[in-house]
Amino acid sequence: MRSAQTVRAGVLGIAAPVLRTQFSSTGDLPPVWPLPRGAVRGRALKPLYPSVPAFAPKDERLYSALALLDALRAGSARDRDLAARLLSEILMPKKAAR
Protein backbone atom coordinates (compact mmCIF):
# COMPACT_ATOMS: atom_id res chain seq x y z
CA MET A 1 0.00 0.00 0.00
CA ARG A 2 2.69 2.51 0.87
CA SER A 3 5.11 3.74 -1.71
CA ALA A 4 8.35 5.65 -1.38
CA GLN A 5 7.81 7.17 -4.82
CA THR A 6 7.52 10.97 -4.78
CA VAL A 7 4.91 12.24 -7.23
CA ARG A 8 2.73 15.24 -8.07
CA ALA A 9 -0.76 14.50 -6.95
CA GLY A 10 -3.92 15.24 -4.99
CA VAL A 11 -3.61 15.11 -1.20
CA LEU A 12 -5.25 12.53 1.05
CA GLY A 13 -4.93 11.03 4.49
CA ILE A 14 -3.79 13.52 7.13
CA ALA A 15 -3.06 16.12 4.43
CA ALA A 16 -6.62 16.04 3.06
CA PRO A 17 -8.89 18.94 3.99
CA VAL A 18 -10.97 16.75 6.33
CA LEU A 19 -7.91 16.01 8.52
CA ARG A 20 -5.52 18.88 7.79
CA THR A 21 -6.73 21.01 10.70
CA GLN A 22 -6.46 18.08 13.14
CA PHE A 23 -2.70 17.63 12.79
CA SER A 24 0.31 19.92 12.76
CA SER A 25 2.67 19.53 9.83
CA THR A 26 5.61 17.22 10.47
CA GLY A 27 7.53 18.47 7.45
CA ASP A 28 7.28 15.04 5.83
CA LEU A 29 5.87 14.68 2.34
CA PRO A 30 2.11 14.04 2.62
CA PRO A 31 0.46 10.90 1.28
CA VAL A 32 -1.06 11.59 -2.14
CA TRP A 33 -3.00 9.97 -4.97
CA PRO A 34 -0.86 10.24 -8.12
CA LEU A 35 -2.26 12.73 -10.64
CA PRO A 36 -0.49 13.91 -13.80
CA ARG A 37 -1.27 17.56 -13.02
CA GLY A 38 -1.43 17.37 -9.24
CA ALA A 39 -0.68 20.51 -7.27
CA VAL A 40 1.16 18.81 -4.40
CA ARG A 41 4.33 16.72 -4.19
CA GLY A 42 4.09 13.76 -1.86
CA ARG A 43 4.43 10.05 -1.21
CA ALA A 44 2.32 8.02 -3.64
CA LEU A 45 -0.42 5.85 -2.20
CA LYS A 46 -2.25 3.62 -4.63
CA PRO A 47 -5.96 4.58 -4.61
CA LEU A 48 -8.66 2.01 -3.88
CA TYR A 49 -9.75 2.23 -7.52
CA PRO A 50 -7.80 3.76 -10.44
CA SER A 51 -10.31 6.54 -11.21
CA VAL A 52 -10.60 7.76 -7.59
CA PRO A 53 -8.00 10.57 -7.90
CA ALA A 54 -9.84 12.09 -10.87
CA PHE A 55 -13.43 11.96 -9.61
CA ALA A 56 -13.26 12.14 -5.80
CA PRO A 57 -12.28 15.85 -5.54
CA LYS A 58 -15.48 16.75 -7.41
CA ASP A 59 -17.60 15.65 -4.43
CA GLU A 60 -16.46 16.97 -1.03
CA ARG A 61 -18.22 14.28 1.03
CA LEU A 62 -16.91 11.44 -1.16
CA TYR A 63 -13.40 12.94 -1.16
CA SER A 64 -13.45 13.18 2.63
CA ALA A 65 -14.66 9.59 3.03
CA LEU A 66 -12.04 8.19 0.63
CA ALA A 67 -9.24 10.26 2.19
CA LEU A 68 -10.27 8.94 5.61
CA LEU A 69 -10.28 5.37 4.28
CA ASP A 70 -6.74 5.93 3.06
CA ALA A 71 -5.76 7.33 6.47
CA LEU A 72 -7.09 4.04 7.89
CA ARG A 73 -5.06 2.07 5.33
CA ALA A 74 -1.76 3.90 5.63
CA GLY A 75 -1.80 6.20 8.64
CA SER A 76 -0.25 5.95 12.08
CA ALA A 77 -2.29 4.64 15.01
CA ARG A 78 -3.25 8.22 15.91
CA ASP A 79 -4.27 8.95 12.31
CA ARG A 80 -6.35 5.76 12.15
CA ASP A 81 -8.19 6.49 15.40
CA LEU A 82 -9.22 9.96 14.29
CA ALA A 83 -10.01 8.80 10.74
CA ALA A 84 -12.28 6.04 12.08
CA ARG A 85 -14.22 8.52 14.22
CA LEU A 86 -14.59 11.07 11.43
CA LEU A 87 -15.54 8.42 8.87
CA SER A 88 -18.30 7.10 11.13
CA GLU A 89 -19.62 10.69 11.44
CA ILE A 90 -19.74 10.96 7.62
CA LEU A 91 -21.35 7.58 7.08
CA MET A 92 -23.75 7.69 10.04
CA PRO A 93 -24.56 11.34 10.77
CA LYS A 94 -26.45 12.03 13.97
CA LYS A 95 -30.04 13.04 13.44
CA ALA A 96 -30.86 16.59 14.40
CA ALA A 97 -32.82 16.97 17.63
CA ARG A 98 -36.44 17.97 17.12
Secondary structure in CASP SS format (residue, H / E / C, confidence):
PFRMAT SS
TARGET T0000
AUTHOR 0000-0000-0000
METHOD secondary structure of the structure
MODEL  1
M C 1.00
R E 1.00
S E 1.00
A E 1.00
Q E 1.00
T E 1.00
V E 1.00
R E 1.00
A E 1.00
G E 1.00
V E 1.00
L C 1.00
G H 1.00
I H 1.00
A H 1.00
A C 1.00
P H 1.00
V H 1.00
L H 1.00
R H 1.00
T C 1.00
Q C 1.00
F C 1.00
S C 1.00
S C 1.00
T C 1.00
G C 1.00
D C 1.00
L C 1.00
P C 1.00
P E 1.00
V E 1.00
W E 1.00
P E 1.00
L C 1.00
P C 1.00
R C 1.00
G C 1.00
A C 1.00
V E 1.00
R E 1.00
G E 1.00
R E 1.00
A E 1.00
L E 1.00
K C 1.00
P C 1.00
L C 1.00
Y C 1.00
P C 1.00
S C 1.00
V H 1.00
P H 1.00
A H 1.00
F H 1.00
A H 1.00
P H 1.00
K H 1.00
D C 1.00
E H 1.00
R H 1.00
L H 1.00
Y H 1.00
S H 1.00
A H 1.00
L H 1.00
A H 1.00
L H 1.00
L H 1.00
D H 1.00
A H 1.00
L H 1.00
R H 1.00
A H 1.00
G C 1.00
S C 1.00
A H 1.00
R H 1.00
D H 1.00
R H 1.00
D H 1.00
L H 1.00
A H 1.00
A H 1.00
R H 1.00
L H 1.00
L H 1.00
S H 1.00
E H 1.00
I H 1.00
L H 1.00
M C 1.00
P C 1.00
K C 1.00
K C 1.00
A C 1.00
A C 1.00
R C 1.00
END
